[in-house]
Amino acid sequence: MKSFLVALFAAAVVLPAAAFADGDAQQEKGCGVATGAFVAQGDGQVTINCFGVTPEFGAQLAGVLTEVLQRRLDPELVVAKLSEIEGLPPDGTPRSLTADQGQTLVQSLVAGKPAAISISADPEGAEPGGYALAIATRLGMAGWRIEGDQIRRAVPPGLAEIRGLVLAVRDDKVPPDKATRLKQAMAAAKIFVPIVAKPDLGPDAALLWVGKRPTLGATPTQ
C-alpha cells in the first residue's frame, strides 16, 4: 500500500511520485483517507491511501481532485455525474459499445444535420482501432462522415500521452457545433469525451482521438 499526500492548501492537490509494490496489485482497488489534519479555517492536509492503481492513474486522480477544489465543485454533484458514465469493461476486455450505447448514439445524432469529423486511433495494438471502428460505424449510421473515409492509425501531435477518448478542436472554449453535438451524444450514451484544444487544427475541424485504454490497475508485465 502506498500513500498519496493530498495537500489542500489554496485549493491545490499534489500527489508526489511513488513506486508501487507488486503486492499492491492483489489488493482490492480503492482509496481511503488514512490521516488528516485540518485547521479550524478548513485549510490543512490529508493523506489518502490508494490500492491497485498505477502512477499514471494516480496523477489523473490528482488532477481531478485539483479541478474539484479550484472550481469549488460540489462533491455530491460530481459523484452524481460519475454515475451517468459507463465504466470500463474488466481488465483484458476490449472497449466496445453496448447495444444501448450504439442505439443512443445514433438516435442522438440522426435528428440533427450530418457532419464530418476526423478519427485517429492509437496505432499500438488492435484495441484502440476496434473501439474507434465501433464508434465510426454508429456515426455512419447517423449520416455522419469520417474524413478521408478511414480511421487514421497514427498519433496526432500533442495527443500521444492522452488515454481514452478526447475531442480535439482548435479552441476548446468555442468548439465547432459538431464537436458540441458529438460530445452531447456521447454523454447521452454514458461515454465521457472531454473537448481539448489543439491549435494546429482548422477553425471548423473536430478530431476524435481514441487513445489506449485508460489504466487503473498495475501495468501488466510484458
Residue pairs with C-beta under 8 A, 6 or more apart in sequence:
1 21
1 24
1 27
1 49
1 51
2 18
2 19
2 20
2 21
2 24
2 49
2 50
3 18
3 34
3 47
3 48
3 49
4 15
4 16
4 18
4 31
4 47
4 48
4 49
4 50
4 58
4 61
4 62
5 14
5 15
5 16
5 45
5 47
5 48
6 13
6 14
6 15
6 45
6 46
6 47
6 48
6 62
6 65
7 13
7 14
7 45
8 38
8 43
8 44
8 45
8 46
8 69
9 43
9 44
9 45
11 66
11 69
11 70
11 72
12 66
12 69
12 70
13 62
13 63
13 65
13 66
13 69
14 62
15 58
15 59
15 61
15 62
17 55
18 55
18 58
19 55
20 53
20 54
20 55
20 218
22 218
24 51
24 52
24 218
25 52
25 217
25 218
26 52
27 51
27 52
28 51
28 52
29 51
29 52
29 53
29 216
29 217
30 50
30 51
30 52
31 48
31 49
31 50
31 51
31 53
31 61
32 48
32 49
33 46
33 47
33 48
33 49
34 47
34 48
34 49
35 46
35 47
36 44
36 45
36 46
36 47
37 44
37 45
37 46
38 44
38 46
50 58
50 61
52 216
52 217
52 218
53 61
53 216
53 217
53 218
54 215
54 216
54 217
54 218
54 219
56 163
56 215
57 214
57 215
57 216
60 214
67 73
68 75
68 78
84 187
84 190
85 190
85 191
85 192
86 98
86 101
86 189
86 190
86 191
88 95
88 213
88 214
88 216
89 95
89 96
91 217
94 126
94 127
94 130
94 131
94 213
95 127
95 130
95 131
95 213
96 130
96 131
96 134
97 105
97 134
97 135
97 138
97 189
100 189
101 189
101 190
101 191
102 134
102 138
102 189
104 185
104 188
104 189
105 135
105 138
105 139
105 142
105 185
105 186
105 188
105 189
105 191
106 138
106 141
106 142
108 142
108 184
108 185
108 188
108 189
109 139
109 142
109 143
109 144
109 181
109 182
109 185
110 141
110 142
110 143
112 181
114 142
114 143
114 144
114 145
115 144
115 145
115 177
115 178
115 181
115 182
115 206
116 144
116 145
116 146
116 147
116 178
117 139
117 144
117 146
117 147
117 178
117 179
117 182
117 206
117 207
117 208
118 146
118 147
118 148
118 152
118 205
118 206
118 207
118 208
119 132
119 135
119 136
119 146
119 151
119 152
119 207
119 208
119 210
120 132
120 151
120 152
120 153
120 154
120 155
120 156
120 159
120 207
120 208
120 209
120 210
121 128
121 129
121 131
121 132
121 151
121 152
121 153
121 209
121 210
122 128
122 129
122 153
122 155
122 210
122 211
122 212
123 129
123 153
123 154
123 155
124 212
125 212
127 212
127 213
128 210
128 211
128 212
128 213
129 151
129 153
129 210
131 210
132 151
132 208
132 210
133 151
135 208
135 210
136 146
136 151
139 146
140 146
151 210
156 168
156 198
156 207
156 209
157 200
158 198
158 200
159 166
159 168
159 198
159 209
159 211
162 196
162 209
162 211
163 211
163 212
163 213
163 214
163 215
164 192
164 211
164 213
164 214
165 186
165 191
165 192
165 193
165 208
165 209
165 210
165 211
166 193
166 194
166 195
166 196
166 208
166 209
166 211
167 175
167 179
167 182
167 183
167 193
167 194
167 195
167 196
167 206
167 207
167 208
167 209
168 195
168 196
168 197
168 198
168 201
168 206
168 207
168 208
168 209
169 175
169 176
169 179
169 195
169 196
169 197
169 198
169 201
169 205
169 206
169 207
170 197
170 198
170 199
170 200
170 201
170 202
170 203
170 205
171 197
171 199
171 203
172 195
172 196
172 197
173 197
175 183
175 195
175 206
176 203
176 204
176 205
176 206
178 206
179 195
179 206
180 195
182 193
182 206
182 208
183 193
183 195
186 192
186 193
187 193
193 208
198 207
201 207
